[in-house]
Amino acid sequence: MDKLGIEYEMIKTDDGMQICYYSNSRSGNGVWRNEQMPLSLSLPMFLMQQAFVLFVNHLAIAVVKPLRQPRLVGQLIYIFPYKTAMVLETFANMAVVFHMFLVGLEMDINLILCSGTKVLSIALAGIFVPMAVGFGLFFLSVVESNDFGSNVYIFCAVALTATNFPELTEILTDLKLLRLDIGRTALSSSLISDLCTWMLYLVAILVLNVGKYYAVLATVSFILLCIFAIRPALLWIFRHTLKGENLSDSHIWLVLAGILLSGFLTDGCGVHSAVGAFLLGVIMPQGQLIKSIFRERLNDFVMGTWMPLFFVTIGLRSNLVFMFSQTSWKVVLVVLISACMGKIVSTFLVSLLYSMPPKEGLVLGLLMNTKGVSALVVLNAARSIQAVNTQAFALMILAMLVMTCSIEPILIATYKPTKQFVLYKHRTIHRTKQMAEFRILACIHSTSNISGMIKLLQVSNATNQSPIHVFAARLVQLVGHTTAMLIMHEGSTGSNSNLEQVETEKFTKDFENYAKTNEAVTVQTLTSVSPYESMHEDICSLAEDKRVALIIIPFHLTAKDGIGTYANTALAGVNLNIITNAPCSVGIFVDRGLSSTKRKESLYKDHVIKRFIMLFTGGPDDREALVYAWRMAGRPNVKMTLVRFLPGQDVTRLRQERNSDRNSDIISGYEREKQLDDEDIYEFRFKTMNDESISYVEKVVNNAEETVAAIRTLGYIGDLYIVGRGEGIESPLTVSDWRNFPELGAMGYMLETFNLASRASILIIQQYIDRNCANMSEFGTPAHIRIKYGSELSQRIKHVDEDDN
């Protein structure tokens, strides 16, 4: 047996020296060949424990999810023999090391440094006041009761300062507060709180360390080594060896080895091994590609397989029965109340100083009470070094659970968030004055969208009288379980071999070059990083903040020279969510030629004529599209044809038959919409009657087939077709079933699928309407009327159709 207590025997043989460990410390020879029971051995016992933990972990998560509880709440109750906990605890500590690397990877120091005074004040108040609670109330009330150790207040104070970022993100997402101001404030403050918690934890460990001077010197030296040596080395390695969009296996294994080595070094310095992994994550090169790769490789395995083992060890150490039997209920109440109220009171008072509503201040204080892995790591480390006894440890774990469990139920019962509505008039192109600034939010899914989007913006006719302000947003999918971010680009980011950086550089430079071509154009570039499921929330919030009149998003199918190419079907959901929730008008851009190399010369040079076709069937979306097309027609080298489709005799007869049975409100709704259509068409024709570059055509049609035939008679003469989406309109002049591409609307669907504009791009416009006012239904009927008389109207229409047949 060596100094570590490991039993082995060294045997010299002909093949050399052999080292034999006693087999009963690891595994057996099978049930039928071993006298011992398999579960009395370490490896079989661990395998059984791991399988049981995974099963119970996912079962517990499924149970607590409907109760609006974070995942870790259901992961702390397990029962295993204490003698089998050693191997389990070893793997649990390994899980904490890798988890803290992932936490450090999400720490953006620049974001913390750029935090405003409001966020910084809330974070600092949530640190110092709970610390005072730990040093004061715990010391006076708890230590005097002789129930706890003398060092308990140090680690209790540190644990109370924590606001766990991942668990807070999960709660904000469930409560739909993530994109609101209170959610952003809470997340930014939690980043600062988490970082300060780990700094205070280091101080506490070093103060209680027997060789404190050696530990302080060694730890400070390691931190300086990370900042001034390891970080520059990692930057050089990734910059000069990273090729393509994926990290090589060498990069992955280098970082994994670095995680283990960092943990080993900080453990040797006298602090927890997780601190070294956390520091390595903090100094890693900042880039969404690197973060995404390591989240993809590590997150699911660490959080789904290893971290439940850590929660098991916490549950095994938390003997609540013993704590309640040895601690008076008065002390328990004092601890629970003081632990919960520290952050709530401090955050509430600071929020009042910044003129936040009192209710918002209380909600923010409650959110800042979110505890998670960081607080558990602090308490577990304190228990490991005997700084906290069994009673104090169990009571503090109970306090953490009470704080975290109570947040969502309380907020669901008492707080109903209302999204702040930004008041501005120019939410549509129609309302934007002719001599006013036209604000556009142009979204880019990939670099292939950049060229076509810029050319569309070029023909939008920016002038000194009506300049265009473009907010170009590059949409990047967030992979992993962290929160979204919005990155503003103030200029070129510098050269880097990282593919993500290359794409960002191209995106920024191309739009900057576009702005240089016209002094009436202002461009601001930014990148939105968020999951597809919530990407529309970022876009809609940005559009409202910037007070734009139009959002332009690329169609989820790309095309080259008229040939459709499959892209990403998840983007179709993003586009639909934007259309549904947008605070302004929306344009879906189907690039089927504007970015083609064949048309590069014709679309960049002003002496080459471009032909645009506006297809008008009626309704608010068509009127909005007409205003945009009219603006484009003001460009010198643009020839535009307005084609209006009028209902034929069959449609008119059918409408008259239906009007005899309809409510007067439905009839007046249609007449009102038709009058608005006629007024806009008349104004357009009157003001452009002497403009030879603009022509007007009327087509009388009775059904969708005749509409398709009428479009074919135009020939393939257009570079760009502009149509309205026709949201809520069921017109007999267009197809009724366009569910395959719902974002295109009826006319856009016809152009895309019937090969009517195979070599031309298509722009589909939807006008913004107040959610209190509904969309249009059949023949321009207001939807609120349609909802009221929907079943009766449907029955009557069906009856007329049957009679016609």
N, C-alpha and C positions, 0 to 999 in steps of 0.2 A: 504494500500500500504506500502510495506517495504522499506528499504533503497536502495534496488536494483531496485525499480520501478515496482515490480511485484504486481498486484492487486489480493487480495484473501480475503476470509472471513472465520473466525473460528466460527463454530456452535457446541454447546454442545447438544448432543442427548442422548437417552437411550443406544445407542450402543457405546457411547464414544464421543470423540472429532472428528469432521469432518472438513476438510479444503477444501473449495470450491474456485476454481479459476474461473475467469470470462471466459466464454466459447468463447467469441469473440477473445481471444488471441490465440486460437488454431484451432478449427474446428467447423463446423456447424452441423445442424440436417438434412441435405439433402436439395436439391434444392426446393422441394415442401413443406418443413416444415419450412424453414428459410427465414426470410425477407431479410437477407443480401445475396449479391451475393457470391457464393462459393470462387471466386478468391480474395475476400477481406479478407479472413481468411488465417492464416499462413500455416497450414498444407496442405490444397488443393493447395494453391499457390506453395508451395515447391514441392509437388508431380508433378505438371504440369511443373515446372521449371526443375526438375531432368529429367523427360522424354524428354523434349525438348532439354536439354543439351546433353543427350546421343545420341539423333538422329543427332543433328547438329555436335556434336563432331566427330562421325564416318563419316559423310558426308564430313566434312572439311578435315579430314585425307585422305580420298579417293581423294579429289580434289588436295591437295598439294603434294601427293606422286609422281605423274608423273612429277611435277615441281621440284623434287629433294629437297624438303624442309622437315626439321624435323617435327615431329608430332605437337609440341606445336605451330608452326607458324599458323596453322589453328584453334587454340583453344582459341584465345584471343579476338574474335569479337562476342559479344553478346549484345542484347538489352533487358533489363528488367526494370520495374519501380523501382526507387531508394528506395521507401518505402518498397519493398519486399526483399531487399538485406540483411537484418539483419540475417534471418535464413540461407540464402544461405552462408553468410560469416562464420557463425559458423561451418557449415559442411566443408567449404573450409579449415578453420584452422585445423580442425580435420584431413583432408586429408593430409595436409602438415606435421602434426606430424607423421603419419604413414609412409609417403613417406620418411621423413628424417631418420626414423629408418632403412628403407631398404637401404638407401644410406650409413648410418653408418655401416650397416652389411657388405657392400662390401669393406669397408676401411680396408686394410691389412697394419697395422702399420709396421710389419716386412719387407714387401715389400718396403715401403717408406724409412725405415732406411737403407735398402740394395741398394738403388738407387745409381747409379754411379754419378760421378761429373758432367758429361754432362747433365744428366736429372735434377739433382739438380740445376745446373747453369741456365738452360733454365726456370725452374719453378720459381726460385727466381727473375730472370730478368723480367719474365712476371708478377710478383707481385709488385716489387718496382717501375718499370717505370710507369705502369698504375696508381699506387698510386700517383706518382709525377704529372702525368697528372691531376688527380682528385684534388689534392691540389693546383696545379699551374694554369693550364689553366682555370679550372672552377672558381677558386677563383678570378683570375685577370679579365677574360673576362665576366664571367656570373654574378658574384656578382656586378661588376661595372655597369652592365646594369640595375640593380635594378629589374630584372625580377624574381629573385629567392630568397629563404630564405638563411640566413647566414650559416646554418648548412648543406646545400645541398652537399657541396664538400666532406664532411666526408663520407657519404653513397655512393656518386657517385664513390669515390676512392675505397671503399670496393667492390662495385659491379663490377668495371672494373677488379679487380684482379681474378675474377672467370673464370674458364674453366670447364664447366659442363661435368662430366664424362659420364653419360648416353647418352646425346645428341651427344657427340664426338664419342662414340662407334657406334652409329647409322650411323653417317656420314662416319666414316672409313669403316664400313661394306658395305655401299652402293657404296663407291668408290673403294672397294677391296684393301684397304690399311692396313687393320687390322693386317695382318701377316707380313708386311714389316717393316724394321727398323724404318722408319719414323712414322709408326702407333704405334709401341711399345713405341717409345720415346714420342710421343704425349700423349698416355694414361698414362704412368708413370708420366709425368710432370703434367697432369691434376689432378691426385690423390693428389699430393703435393699442387697444387693450390687450390683445393677444401678445403682441410684441413686448409690451411692458411686463406682462405676466411672466414671460420666460426670462426676462432680465432680472426681475425680482426673485424668481425661483433660483437663478444662478447665485444671487447674493445670499439667499437663505441657506443653500447647500454649502456654500463656501464658509459662511459664518459658523455653521455647526460642524464643519469638518475638523477632525483632530489636527491634521497638518494644514491648517487654513492658509498659512503664508505660502506654502508650496503649491497648494491648490489654486490660490488666486493667481500666482505668477504663471503657473502652467496654463490655466484657462485663458488668461489675457493673451499669453503668447500664441495660443492656438487660434484665438479670434483674429489677431493681427496677421497670422500666417494665412488664414482664409481670405482676408480682405486684400492683402498686398502681394500674395504669391499664388495661391490656388485659383482665385478668381481670374486674374490675368492669364494664367496658364489655360484655364478652361475656355476663355474667350478666344485665345489663339488657336487652340485645338479645333473648336467648332467652326471657326472662321476659315481655316485653311484646309480642313479635311472633310467638311460637310458638303456633299454633292447630291443633287436631286432633292426630292421632297421628303425623303425618309432618312432617319438616322440608321447608320449601319450597326451591325451586331457589335462591332468593336466599341462604338460610342456607348451602347447600352451597357455592356459589361464593364466598361471603364467606370461609368457612373455608379453602377451597382456595387462594384468593389470599393469605390470611394465612400459610399454610404456606410458600409461595414467598417472600413478603416477609420472613418471619422468617429463613428460610435465607439470604436475601440480606444481611440486616442482620448476622447473626452472622459470615458470611463476611467482611463488611467490618470487623467487630471484630477479626478475626485468628484466629478459631476455625473449626471445620468448620461448614458450613451445616446439617448434620444436627442440631447442637445447638439451633439456633433452632426447628426443627420439633419437636424433642423437648420443649422448654420450652412451646411452644404446646399440645402434647397434654396436658402436665401441668396447665396452668391452665385447660383447657376445663371447662365446667360438668359436674359429676358427675351422671350420670343414665344409666340403662340404655338409654333411647330414643336419646339422642344417640350413645352408643357403638355401639349396634346399627346405626344408620343409616350412620355413617361406615365401620364394618367392612364393611357390605354393599356400600357404594359403592366402597371402596378396596381392601379386603383381597385379594379374588380377583385383581384386575388387578395390584396392586403385587407380591404374592407369586408369582403365577403367570406374570406376563409380564416385569416389570421386574427383580425381585430376582435372577433367574437371570443377568442381565447383570452384576450386581455380583459374583456368584460366578465368572463368567468372568474378570473383571479380576483377582480374587485368584489364580485358577489360572494366568493368564498371567504374573503377577509371581513366582509360586512356582517357581523353577528348582531343583528338588531335585537334579538331576544335577550342576549346578555347585556346589551347597552341599556335597554329599558329596565331590566332588573336591577342594574347598578346605578342608574342615574335618576334623579328626581324629575318629575314632570315639569316643575318650574324651570329647571335648568334647560330642559329640552325646548320649552316654549321660548325662553329668552334667546337661545341660540337660533332657533328657526326664524323668529321675528326679526332679530337684528341682522341675520344673514340676508333675509329677503329685502329689508327696507333700506339697506345702505345705498345700493345703486338707484333704487326707485326715487328716493328723496333727493339725492344729489343730482341726478339727471333732470328731475322735475324742476328744481330750483334754477339750474343753469338754462334750461329751455325757456323759462319765464324771462330770464335776462335777455334772451334773443327774440322776444316777442312771439314765441310760439303759443298757440292756444293751450290752455291748461290741460284739456283732455289729451291733446297730442303729446304733451310733456309726460303725462302719466303712462301713456302707451309706450313711448320711447323708453322710459325707465323700466317698464316691465320687460321690454324686448332686450334691454341691456343686461337683464338678469339671466340670460340664456347660458347655461353651463354645458360642458361637454368633455371631450377627451382631454383637453389641456388641464382642466381642473382635476380630473381623475388621475392624470399622470403626476401632478404635484402631490396630491394626497397619498397616492400609492408609493411614490418615492420616499415621502416622509415616514410612511409606515415601515418601509424596508430598512431604513436606517434607525428605526426605533425612536424617531422624534415625536411620533404620535402613537398613543396606545390604542387598544381595541375599542374602548368606549368612544374616544374622540373621533376615531376613523369612521366608525359606524354612524355616529351622529352627523358628521359632516357629509357623508355620502347621502344620508337621508335628507339633509338640507338642500343638497344639489338637486336631488330628484324632485323635491317639493317645488323648488324654484322653476325647474324646467318643465315639469308636468303641468303646472298651473297656468302657463303663459297662453297657450292656444285656447283652452276652454274659456278663460276669462275674456280674452279679446273677442272670441266669436260671440259671446253672450252680451258684451257691453260696447263693442266698437264696430261701427259700420263705416268702412273707409269710403270716401267719396273722392273720385279723381278730380283734381283741380282743373277747371275748364278755363282755358286761356281765351280771353275775349279778343277776337279780331275779325274784321268784316270780310277781308278778301280771302275767303275759303274756297272760292271757285275762280275759274278763268273769267267767267261772265261778269263777276263783280269787280274784278281788277280793272282799274281805270286805264284807259288807253295811254295816258301820259304818266303812268305810275310804274314803279319797279315791279317786275314780274318775278316771283320767287318760286323756284323749282327744286324739289328734292329728287335727284337722280340716283337710283340705286343700281349697284353693280354686283352680280353674283359671282362672276369670274372675269378674268382678263379678256376673254373673248367677247364680252359685252361692251368693253370700253369704246372701241372704234365706232360701232353703230350708235351708241348713246351720244357720243360727242357730235357725230354728224347730224343726229336728230336735233340736238341743241343748237347747232349752227344754223339750221334752217328755221329755227324758232324766231328769227328776226329780231335780234337785240339792237336797239337804237339808242341814241343819246336821250331821246324823249321818253322811251320806255325801255330802260336797261333790264338786263336779266341777272338775277343773283342765283347762282347754282350752288346747292349744297350736295356735293357728290359723296355718296355713302357706299363704301365697300362692305358687303355683308359677308361675314365669315362665320361658319358654323363653330359653335363651342362644343368641344368634345370633353366629356367628363362631368363632374358633379359640382362645379363651382358656379359663381354668379357671373352675369354678363358684364361687359364693359364697353365704354365708348371712348375711342382714341381719336383725338383731334390732331391733324397733321398741319404743322406750321411751315413745312417746306420739305426739301429732300432729306431723306433719312441716312444718306451715306451708303457707300457700296458695301455689299455683303454677299457672300456666296449662298446664304440661306435663301431657299426658294421663296419662302414667305416674304422675306425682305425684298427680294427682287420684284415680286408681284406688287408689293406696296409701293416700291420706287417707280415702277412703270405706271401704276394707277395715278400716283401723285404727279409725275412729270407730264403725262398726257393731258391731264386736266389743266395743269398750269400752262402748258403750251396753248391749249384752246383759249384760255383767258387772254393770252398775249395777242391773239389774232384779232381781238375786238375790244376796244377800250370801253365799250358799253357792257361788258361781261365781267362779273365778279364771281370767283370760284373759291369755295372753301371745301377742302377734302377731309374726310374722316373715315374711320373704320369702326363698324359695329360688330362686336363679337358676342354671340348669344346662341342658344340652342334654337333649332328650327321651330320648336313648339312655341317659343315666346319671342321670336325675332320680330314679329309684327308689332309687338308692344314697344320695342325700342324705336322702330321706324315711325310709328304713329306719335309717340311722345316727342321725337325729334321734329317731326313736321309741325306739331303744335307749338313747340318752343320757338322754332324759327319762323313761324307764321307764314308757311308756304301756301301757295294756291294750288299747286299740282305736284303729286308724287308720280314719278315715272319708274316702272319696274319692268325688267325684261321678262318675256314669256319663258316658261320653263323648258320649252323645246327650242334648241338652236337650229339654224339652217345655214347651208352654204350653197349659193347658186340655186336656190329653190328646192333643195333636197332636205327634208326634215331629218333631224338627228336627235336621238334620245339623249336627254340630259339628266336631270335629277327630279324625279317625281315628287320628292319632298318639297321642292320649291313651289310646286303647284299649291300645296297647302299654305305656304308662306304668302303667296300672292293673294289667295282667297281671303286669308285673315286680314291682310292689309286692306283689301277692297272693302271688307265688311266693317272694319273698325277705323278707317282713315278719317281724320278730322278735316279733310279737304278733298278736292277732286283727285282722281287717280287715272293714270294712263298705263295700259299694258302694251308694251312695245314688242312686236314680233319682227325681229330683224331678219329679213329674207332678201337682202341685197344692199342695204345701206353700208354695211361693213365689208361687202364683197370687194375683192381686188379688182374686179372688172369695172366697178363704178367709182374707183378711188379718184380718178381724174375728174369725172363729171360732177362729183359731189364736193370737191374741194375748190374747183375753179368756177368763178362766178359767170364766166361767159358761156357756159354750157347750161342749156335749159333743163330744169327738173320738172316733172309732171306729177302733180298731186291730184288725187280724186277723193272728194268728200261724198259719202253715201248717206242720204238723209231720209229717214222714215218717220221721224217725229218723236217727241218726248224730250225731257230735260237733258238726258245724256247726249242726244243728237244736237241739241242747241248748244251745249257746252263744247262739243267737238267742232261745231261750225265756227264758234268764236276762235278756237285755236287754229283751225285751218285758215280762217280769215287773216289771222296774225301772220301765219307763214306766207300767205299770198302777197304780203307787202314786201317780200324780198324780191329784188330786181330780176333774178334769173329763175323765178318760179312761175309756172303756169298751172292754174288750178281749175278743175272742173267740179262744179257742184251738181250732183245728181239727186233729184228729189223723187221719191217713189210715192205716187198718189194711189189711193184705193180705187179700183175699178167699179163697174156697175154691180158685179156680184157681191162685193164686200159692202157697198152702200146699201143694197137691198137687204142683206142679212142684218146689217146694223139697224135699219129702220124697223125690221120685224122684232128685233130684240128690244129696241127702245120703247116699243109699245107696252112692254111688260116691266120695264125697269123703273127703279126709283128715280125721281127727278134729280137727286143729288148726283147719281151716277152719270146721267146725261149731261148735266152742267159741268161735271168734272172733265168729261171728254171734250166738250165744246170749249172749255177754258184752255185746255192744253192745245187744241187745234188753233185757237186764236193766238196763243203765244208762238206757236210754230210759224203761223202766217206772218206775224209781225216781224220775227227775226229774219225770215226769208225775204220779206219785202224790204226791210232795212238793208240787208246785204245786197240785194239786186239794185236798189236805188243808189247806194253809195259806190257801187262798182260798175255801173252801167257803161261808163266810158273807159273802163280798164280792159284793154284788149287781152291781157294775160289771164283774165278770169272769164269763164263761160258757165252758163246755167242750162241744165237739161232736166226735163220732166219725163218720167216714165210711169205710165198707168199700168198697174198690175193687179191681179186678183188673188194671187197665192204665192207661195214660196217658189214654186217651179218657174213661174213667170218672172219673178224677181231674179232668179239665177240666170235665166235666159237673157234678161235685159242687161245684166252685168256683163255677160259674155259678149254682147253686141258692142260694148265699149272697146273690146280688144285689150291686149296686154300693153297698154300705153302708160301705165302709171309706175312711178318710182315709189310712191307711198300712198296707201289707202288710209283714210281717216274716217272712223265710224264711231257711233255711240254704242255703249254696251247694252243699253235698253234694259236696265235692271227692273224687274217686276213687270215688264211689258210682255203681253202675249198677243202679238200682232199676227193676223193671218198672212201678212206680206212676208214673213220670215219663218224659218223653221221653229217648231215648238219644242223640239228635243235637242238640246245642246249640252247634255250633262257630261260628255266626255271632256269638254274644255269649258267649264262654267265661267271661268274668268274672261273669256272672249265675248260673251254675249251671243245673241242670235246671228247678227250680221257678221261679226268677226269669225264665228264658227263656220259660217257659209264660205267666207273667203278662204279660210284655212283648209277646210276639208274637201271642198268641191273643186279645188284646183282653179279658182277664179283669179288668183293673183300669185301664181307660183314664183314669179320673178320680182315681186314687189314686196316691200315691207308693209306692215299693217300697224296702225296705232288705234287702240280701242280706248275711248274716254268714258269715264263714269263721273257724273257731276255729284258733288257733295250735296247732301240734303240733311236737314235737321232730323235727328232721330225721332222727334215728336211728329214730324210730317212723314208719311210713308212714301214708298216708291209707287210706281204706276203699274196698274194691272191692265187687263185687256182693254184695248182701244183707248189707253190713257186714263183709265179709271183710278182715282186715288186709292191706295192700298188700305187706308183705314176704313173706307167705304166698302172695299172688297172683303175685308175681314168681317164687317158687320153683316153683309148680305151675301157672303161667299157661297154658302151651301145652296141658297135659293137661286143665285145667279148661275151656278154650275148646272143645276138641274134644268133650268130654262134653256141654256145654251145646248146642253145635250139633247133636249127635246127638239130644238130647231134643227140640229144636225141630223137627227134621225129622220125628220120630215123631209129634209133635202135629199137624203139618200132614197 
